[in-house]
Amino acid sequence: MSSSPRRRPTTLGSELMPSSAVREQLQQAAQERITRLRERLERHRLGGALLSALPHIRYLTGFSGSSALLLVLREQVHFVTDDRYAEQVRQELFALEGLQVHISREPLKALAAALDGVSVLAFQPEYLSYGTLLEARRRFRPVRLRPLRQMVEPLIMQKYPAEIELMRRAAWIASKTFEAVLERIREGMSERELAAELSYLARQLGSEGDAFEPIVASGERGALPHGRASAKRVRAGELITMDFGCLVRGYSSDLTRTVVLGRASSEQRRVYQVVLQAQERAIGAVRPGVAARAVDAAAREWITAAGFGEYFRHSVGHGLGLSVHEPPALSPRAPARLRLQERTVVTIEPGIYLPGRFGIRIEDDLCVTTNGAELLTTATRELLSL
């Protein structure tokens, strides 16, 4: 096992990049990713690409709205959205080389005129509805549309310093939110009330919103890995799992902690230590060049050796960015060629889920560094009794 990941100071106020510097670096990242996308299209002998995944469009343009398409050609980039977002476009879009902006309620029609000379156009089959595909075929005729899976994902696994700084801030907010909510947990409160406290406190600390719907699962409901907060009321002696994330300029954090209300039983403490030690082994495995599935194996083998292998029911982690789940998947099913790269931000979240009894998960965010990993989340990982 390698040495513990490096921590940065938790007082971030004076460390944050100026907003103008962040935007400048995000714009640079977008331009470089577009260049790499064009190189990939060239290798596949494609004349351009139609992007429909909104997080990918945001990576490449800065636009955070809920309706847009992006057409990347050899020399131009065509962005289209409708008139509800006209002012937002002026505020958010990066000054990209060759950028053409279209404001239209018929986005495919607006883009069709830009396709002169294009014979084959890639699209994202994972993110384009069948109905939109049929319309695109009709609007773009005689251009042929070809699916290209994982079109943008390889371009966004490595983060730029400004992106890492934003996620570091989001992780700090999540860590401080966890510390603050401990004072508000009381016997008899519902899981939904606790989820609302997490969301409220995170916003008070600077989060733009929830990175995803907070998960709060107590007692036997803790055996549900993605159990939504319910009307169930927490009781003394129960474990409570809280999984939530914060947003800073769209970039996510993802933190999970399990605490006990009252005094933990010997079994609860024993299982918690197995999960904590599994996480420490997975964190210790994180470094540039390591296979993604090897990180999963570091945790899974420990949990299996402790007799709980069948109760660890998900991958050990995933990538983070503008989406809370991004490549790389730290999964036993990950291809052997999928390896961690420096400046990739990932989560490590082993768990044990005992049906009808309780569940335990511990999750932290890390950035892969030259020699290992930097731990972005700062909340204690010890089992806390409230």
C-alpha positions in Angstrom: 0.0 0.0 0.0 1.4 3.4 -0.9 1.5 6.4 1.4 -1.6 8.4 2.3 -2.7 11.0 -0.2 -1.6 14.5 0.2 -4.0 17.0 1.7 -4.2 20.7 1.0 -5.2 23.3 3.6 -8.9 23.6 4.2 -9.1 27.4 4.3 -9.7 28.2 0.6 -10.9 31.8 0.6 -7.5 33.3 -0.4 -6.4 30.4 -2.6 -9.2 30.6 -5.2 -8.3 31.7 -8.7 -9.8 35.0 -9.7 -13.0 34.5 -11.7 -11.4 36.0 -14.9 -8.5 33.6 -14.7 -10.8 30.6 -14.2 -12.8 31.6 -17.3 -9.7 32.1 -19.3 -8.4 28.7 -18.5 -11.8 27.0 -19.1 -11.9 28.6 -22.5 -8.4 27.4 -23.2 -9.4 23.9 -22.2 -12.4 24.0 -24.4 -10.4 25.1 -27.4 -7.8 22.4 -26.9 -10.5 19.8 -26.5 -12.2 20.9 -29.7 -8.8 20.5 -31.5 -8.4 17.0 -30.1 -12.0 16.1 -31.1 -11.2 17.3 -34.7 -8.1 15.1 -34.7 -10.2 12.1 -33.7 -12.8 12.9 -36.4 -10.0 13.0 -38.9 -8.8 9.6 -37.9 -12.3 8.2 -38.4 -12.6 10.1 -41.7 -15.6 12.0 -40.5 -16.5 15.5 -41.7 -17.8 16.7 -38.4 -19.7 15.9 -35.2 -23.1 16.7 -33.8 -23.0 16.9 -30.0 -26.2 16.6 -28.0 -25.0 15.8 -24.5 -25.4 19.0 -22.5 -22.5 18.5 -20.2 -20.2 17.9 -23.2 -21.5 21.0 -24.8 -20.8 22.9 -21.6 -17.2 21.6 -21.6 -16.7 22.8 -25.1 -18.6 26.1 -25.0 -19.2 27.2 -21.4 -23.0 27.2 -22.0 -25.0 25.9 -19.0 -28.5 26.0 -20.3 -30.9 23.1 -20.7 -31.3 23.2 -24.5 -28.6 23.3 -27.1 -26.8 21.4 -29.9 -23.2 21.8 -31.1 -21.9 21.1 -34.5 -18.1 20.8 -34.7 -16.7 21.0 -38.3 -13.1 21.1 -39.5 -12.8 24.9 -39.3 -16.0 26.1 -37.7 -18.1 25.5 -34.5 -21.8 26.0 -34.8 -23.8 26.5 -31.6 -27.6 26.6 -31.6 -30.2 27.2 -28.8 -33.5 29.0 -28.7 -34.4 32.5 -27.9 -35.0 31.8 -24.2 -31.3 31.7 -23.8 -30.2 34.5 -26.0 -28.9 36.7 -23.1 -27.3 33.7 -21.4 -25.4 32.9 -24.6 -23.9 36.3 -24.6 -22.8 35.9 -21.0 -21.5 32.4 -21.0 -20.2 31.3 -24.4 -16.4 31.1 -24.8 -14.8 33.1 -27.6 -13.9 30.1 -29.7 -12.1 30.1 -33.0 -14.6 29.9 -35.9 -17.7 30.1 -33.6 -21.0 30.7 -35.2 -24.1 31.2 -33.0 -27.6 30.4 -34.1 -30.7 31.4 -32.1 -33.6 29.2 -33.4 -36.6 27.2 -32.4 -35.7 24.8 -35.2 -32.1 23.8 -34.3 -31.5 21.1 -36.8 -32.8 23.3 -39.6 -30.5 26.1 -38.5 -27.5 23.7 -38.6 -28.3 22.1 -41.9 -27.0 25.1 -43.9 -23.6 24.7 -42.4 -23.1 21.1 -43.8 -22.1 22.0 -47.3 -19.3 19.7 -48.3 -19.8 17.3 -45.4 -20.5 13.7 -46.5 -20.4 11.9 -43.1 -21.3 13.3 -39.7 -20.8 11.7 -36.4 -23.4 11.8 -33.6 -23.6 10.7 -30.0 -25.8 7.6 -30.0 -25.8 7.5 -26.1 -27.4 11.0 -26.0 -29.5 11.5 -29.1 -33.1 10.4 -29.1 -34.4 8.3 -31.9 -36.9 11.0 -32.9 -34.2 13.6 -33.1 -32.0 11.2 -35.1 -34.9 10.7 -37.6 -35.3 14.4 -38.0 -31.6 15.0 -38.4 -31.5 12.4 -41.2 -34.3 14.2 -42.9 -32.9 17.7 -42.4 -29.3 16.9 -43.2 -29.9 14.7 -46.3 -27.7 13.7 -48.2 -25.2 13.8 -45.3 -24.8 10.3 -43.8 -25.0 10.1 -39.9 -22.7 7.7 -38.2 -22.7 6.8 -34.5 -19.5 7.4 -32.6 -19.5 6.2 -29.1 -17.4 7.8 -26.3 -16.9 10.8 -28.6 -16.0 13.3 -26.0 -15.4 11.2 -22.9 -11.7 10.6 -23.5 -11.2 14.4 -24.0 -12.5 15.3 -20.5 -11.0 12.7 -18.3 -7.9 14.9 -17.7 -8.9 18.1 -16.0 -7.2 21.5 -16.3 -5.9 23.3 -13.1 -8.9 25.6 -13.0 -11.3 22.7 -13.2 -9.5 20.9 -10.4 -9.6 24.1 -8.3 -13.4 24.3 -8.8 -13.9 20.7 -7.7 -11.5 21.3 -4.8 -13.8 24.1 -3.7 -16.9 21.9 -4.2 -15.3 19.1 -2.2 -14.4 21.6 0.6 -18.1 22.8 0.7 -19.3 19.2 1.0 -16.9 18.5 3.8 -17.9 21.5 5.7 -21.6 20.7 5.1 -21.1 17.3 6.6 -19.4 18.8 9.7 -22.2 21.3 10.1 -25.1 18.9 9.7 -23.8 16.7 12.5 -25.1 19.3 15.0 -28.6 19.1 13.5 -29.1 15.3 13.5 -31.5 14.2 16.2 -33.6 11.2 17.0 -37.0 11.3 15.4 -36.1 13.6 12.5 -37.0 12.1 9.1 -34.5 11.2 6.4 -36.2 13.8 4.2 -35.6 16.5 6.8 -31.9 15.5 7.0 -31.6 15.6 3.2 -33.1 19.1 3.3 -30.6 20.2 5.9 -27.8 19.0 3.7 -29.0 20.9 0.7 -29.6 24.1 2.8 -26.3 24.1 4.6 -24.4 23.4 1.3 -26.0 26.5 -0.3 -25.2 28.6 2.8 -21.5 27.5 2.4 -21.5 28.5 -1.3 -22.8 25.6 -3.4 -24.8 26.5 -6.4 -27.1 23.5 -5.8 -27.2 19.7 -5.3 -24.9 17.8 -7.7 -27.6 15.1 -7.4 -30.6 14.3 -5.1 -29.1 13.7 -1.7 -29.2 10.1 -0.5 -30.1 9.6 3.2 -30.7 6.0 4.4 -30.9 4.9 8.0 -31.2 1.6 9.8 -32.1 -1.3 7.5 -32.7 1.2 4.7 -28.9 1.7 4.7 -28.7 -1.6 2.8 -30.1 0.3 -0.3 -27.0 1.7 -2.0 -29.0 4.5 -3.6 -31.8 4.7 -1.2 -33.7 8.0 -1.6 -34.5 9.9 1.6 -37.8 8.7 2.9 -40.3 9.6 5.6 -38.6 7.1 7.9 -37.5 8.6 11.2 -34.0 7.9 12.5 -33.7 6.0 15.8 -31.0 5.6 18.4 -28.5 2.8 17.6 -29.0 3.2 13.8 -26.4 3.9 11.2 -27.2 6.8 8.9 -25.6 7.0 5.5 -25.5 10.4 3.8 -24.4 10.7 0.1 -24.5 14.2 -1.4 -22.6 16.5 -3.7 -22.1 20.2 -4.2 -21.6 22.4 -7.3 -19.2 25.2 -8.1 -19.5 26.7 -11.6 -21.2 23.4 -12.5 -18.3 21.2 -11.3 -19.3 18.5 -8.8 -18.2 17.0 -5.6 -19.5 13.6 -4.2 -19.1 12.8 -0.5 -20.5 9.9 1.5 -20.3 9.4 5.2 -21.9 6.9 7.6 -22.5 7.9 11.2 -24.3 6.2 14.2 -27.0 7.8 16.3 -26.0 6.9 19.8 -23.6 4.1 20.5 -22.3 1.7 17.8 -22.6 -2.0 18.3 -19.5 -4.2 18.0 -20.7 -5.5 14.7 -21.3 -2.0 13.3 -17.8 -1.0 14.3 -16.3 -4.1 12.8 -18.0 -3.7 9.4 -17.2 0.0 9.4 -13.5 -0.8 9.8 -13.6 -3.3 6.9 -15.1 -0.6 4.7 -12.6 2.1 5.9 -9.6 -0.2 5.4 -10.9 -1.2 1.9 -11.1 2.5 1.0 -7.6 3.1 2.3 -6.3 0.4 0.1 -8.1 1.7 -3.0 -6.9 5.2 -2.3 -3.3 3.8 -1.9 -3.6 2.2 -5.4 -4.5 5.4 -7.2 -1.6 6.7 -9.3 -1.0 7.5 -13.0 -1.0 4.5 -15.2 -2.7 2.1 -12.9 -5.6 0.1 -14.4 -9.0 1.4 -13.3 -10.1 -2.1 -12.4 -7.0 -2.6 -10.2 -8.2 0.2 -8.0 -11.5 -1.6 -7.6 -9.7 -4.8 -6.9 -7.7 -3.3 -4.1 -10.9 -2.6 -2.2 -12.9 -5.6 -3.4 -10.3 -8.2 -2.4 -10.1 -6.8 1.1 -13.9 -6.8 1.6 -14.1 -10.4 0.1 -11.3 -11.6 2.4 -13.3 -10.2 5.4 -16.3 -12.3 4.3 -18.5 -9.6 2.8 -17.7 -9.8 -0.9 -21.3 -10.6 -1.9 -22.5 -7.5 -0.1 -20.3 -5.0 -2.0 -22.7 -4.4 -4.9 -21.2 -1.6 -7.0 -18.0 -0.3 -8.5 -15.5 1.3 -6.1 -15.6 4.7 -7.8 -16.1 6.9 -10.9 -14.8 10.0 -12.5 -16.1 13.5 -11.6 -16.5 16.8 -13.5 -19.4 18.7 -14.8 -21.3 15.4 -14.4 -21.2 13.6 -11.1 -20.6 10.3 -13.0 -18.0 10.5 -15.7 -15.3 8.2 -17.0 -13.2 6.5 -15.8 -15.4 3.9 -14.1 -13.3 2.2 -11.4 -15.1 -1.1 -12.0 -14.2 -4.8 -12.2 -15.7 -4.7 -15.7 -13.5 -1.8 -16.9 -11.3 -2.8 -19.9 -7.7 -3.5 -19.0 -6.6 -0.7 -21.3 -8.5 1.9 -19.2 -5.8 3.5 -17.0 -5.8 6.5 -14.7 -4.1 9.6 -15.9 -2.6 12.5 -14.0 -5.2 15.3 -13.3 -8.1 12.8 -13.4 -10.6 13.4 -10.6 -12.2 10.3 -9.2 -14.3 9.1 -6.2 -13.4 6.1 -4.0 -16.6 4.7 -2.4 -16.5 1.1 -1.2 -19.6 -0.1 0.7 -21.1 -3.1 2.5 -24.9 -3.6 2.4 -26.4 -6.2 4.7 -30.1 -6.7 3.8 -32.6 -6.2 6.6 -29.8 -4.9 8.9 -27.7 -1.9 7.8 -25.3 -0.5 5.2 -22.0 1.4 5.4 -20.4 3.4 2.6 -17.5 5.9 2.8 -16.7 8.1 -0.2 -14.1 10.7 -1.0 -12.9 12.6 -4.0 -9.3 12.5 -5.2 -7.2 14.0 -7.9 -4.6 11.8 -9.5 -1.2 13.5 -9.2 2.3 12.7 -10.5 3.1 10.3 -7.7 -0.3 9.3 -6.3 -3.4 11.3 -5.4 -4.5 14.4 -3.6 -7.5 14.0 -1.3 -9.9 16.8 -2.1 -12.6 16.0 0.5 -11.5 16.8 4.1 -14.2 15.4 6.4 -13.1 12.9 9.0 -13.5 9.2 7.9 -13.7 7.9 11.5 -17.0 6.4 12.7 -18.8 9.2 14.6 -21.3 8.5 17.4 -23.8 11.3 17.7 
